[in-house]
Amino acid sequence: MDISSSAPRLAQAWCDQRGVRPSGTVQLKVYDGHRLPLQDRSVDRVACLAVFHHVKVQLATLRDLARVLRPWGRIAMVEPGPHHSQTAQSLAEMAQFKVIENDIVMADIAAAAQQGGLIVPQILVQLQIPWVVPFNRYQQWADSPALPESDAARLVAKLHRQLTDQQCFYLQKPGHASSVDSRRSHALAAKLQLQSASPAAGATGLADFRFRICNTGEATWLCRAGIPGQVNLGCQLLGPDDSVVQLDFARFPLESPYVAPGSAVKIAVRVKRPEVAGEYYWFDLVAEQIATFQQSGHCQPVDWHPGA
């Protein structure tokens, strides 16, 4: 989305050239500077990467962002600091291109957020630019219970500069999400049952497995291909000493667009039998780009040893 009509055209040309994920879609819209061309409560997430400081009236824009967000939706922003408009680059761009270059003052953002119906921002405090150190110094840090005073002071000064030069923060809309899906790791829970395992008929070196999978959590599982949070049955190959030989040995999609809490699905999969003595398989559910269900602490993976 952009206030300039040429920006969506350029973005569309880029999408046509590069393509998007098969199951994904991109909608490019022109913003009139007053009201976002989106319906009320229609958006889960808003990302602003160095664009909000170009907005003329920040409070009005935050109010409109709150309008289009669903309850508990988030706005993530990466923006420059409180003196951005006075930098040489900003002054030159304002003079040459007549663009708006505003400062981002977090106290003002917090006040505007509350007036606009959003929760006070949470700030991501991190080194935006990594600090590269020689090995010997790194090892000294690792071996010591505390950083040397001079290094600690330098680290704090570096972090403080970056807190004001570039700020990463998010705002949240109050309320409760009307539905929770598998993009939320805390809500992932399942009962994974291996119903049968046998050599594949007429196929040497393969094994057939049948599982029953029950969604015992509060999240609806998204099963559409190519999206974050897509729930698949995952298979790892482990060695005789329980070490990971191949983390992502196989993935098997569930044959349903979604799985609601309390629902169960069955899946039949075929896997190549381990070639090395003592190797075995470890089956677990995976919410892609989010977490494995074992990591959530609410699913017991299934291990299968050849000959068991």
Rosetta blueprint (number, residue, H / E / L):
1 M L
2 D E
3 I L
4 S L
5 S L
6 S H
7 A H
8 P H
9 R H
10 L H
11 A H
12 Q H
13 A H
14 W H
15 C H
16 D H
17 Q H
18 R H
19 G L
20 V L
21 R L
22 P L
23 S L
24 G L
25 T L
26 V L
27 Q L
28 L L
29 K L
30 V E
31 Y L
32 D L
33 G L
34 H L
35 R L
36 L L
37 P L
38 L L
39 Q L
40 D L
41 R L
42 S L
43 V E
44 D E
45 R E
46 V E
47 A E
48 C E
49 L E
50 A L
51 V L
52 F H
53 H H
54 H H
55 V L
56 K L
57 V L
58 Q H
59 L H
60 A H
61 T H
62 L H
63 R H
64 D H
65 L H
66 A H
67 R H
68 V H
69 L E
70 R E
71 P E
72 W E
73 G E
74 R E
75 I E
76 A E
77 M E
78 V E
79 E E
80 P E
81 G L
82 P L
83 H L
84 H H
85 S H
86 Q H
87 T L
88 A H
89 Q H
90 S H
91 L H
92 A H
93 E H
94 M H
95 A H
96 Q H
97 F H
98 K L
99 V L
100 I L
101 E L
102 N L
103 D L
104 I L
105 V L
106 M H
107 A H
108 D H
109 I H
110 A H
111 A H
112 A H
113 A H
114 Q H
115 Q H
116 G L
117 G L
118 L L
119 I E
120 V E
121 P E
122 Q E
123 I E
124 L L
125 V L
126 Q L
127 L L
128 Q L
129 I L
130 P L
131 W L
132 V L
133 V L
134 P L
135 F H
136 N H
137 R H
138 Y H
139 Q H
140 Q H
141 W H
142 A H
143 D H
144 S L
145 P L
146 A L
147 L L
148 P L
149 E H
150 S H
151 D H
152 A H
153 A H
154 R H
155 L H
156 V H
157 A H
158 K H
159 L H
160 H H
161 R H
162 Q H
163 L H
164 T H
165 D H
166 Q E
167 Q E
168 C E
169 F E
170 Y E
171 L E
172 Q E
173 K L
174 P L
175 G L
176 H L
177 A L
178 S L
179 S L
180 V L
181 D E
182 S L
183 R L
184 R L
185 S H
186 H H
187 A H
188 L L
189 A L
190 A E
191 K E
192 L E
193 Q E
194 L E
195 Q E
196 S E
197 A E
198 S E
199 P E
200 A L
201 A L
202 G L
203 A L
204 T L
205 G L
206 L E
207 A E
208 D E
209 F E
210 R E
211 F E
212 R E
213 I E
214 C E
215 N E
216 T L
217 G L
218 E L
219 A L
220 T E
221 W E
222 L E
223 C L
224 R L
225 A L
226 G L
227 I L
228 P L
229 G L
230 Q E
231 V E
232 N E
233 L E
234 G E
235 C E
236 Q E
237 L E
238 L E
239 G L
240 P L
241 D L
242 D L
243 S L
244 V E
245 V E
246 Q E
247 L E
248 D E
249 F E
250 A E
251 R E
252 F E
253 P E
254 L L
255 E L
256 S L
257 P L
258 Y E
259 V E
260 A L
261 P L
262 G L
263 S L
264 A E
265 V E
266 K E
267 I E
268 A E
269 V E
270 R E
271 V E
272 K E
273 R L
274 P L
275 E L
276 V L
277 A L
278 G L
279 E L
280 Y E
281 Y E
282 W E
283 F E
284 D E
285 L E
286 V E
287 A E
288 E L
289 Q L
290 I L
291 A E
292 T E
293 F H
294 Q H
295 Q H
296 S H
297 G L
298 H L
299 C L
300 Q L
301 P L
302 V E
303 D E
304 W E
305 H L
306 P L
307 G L
308 A L
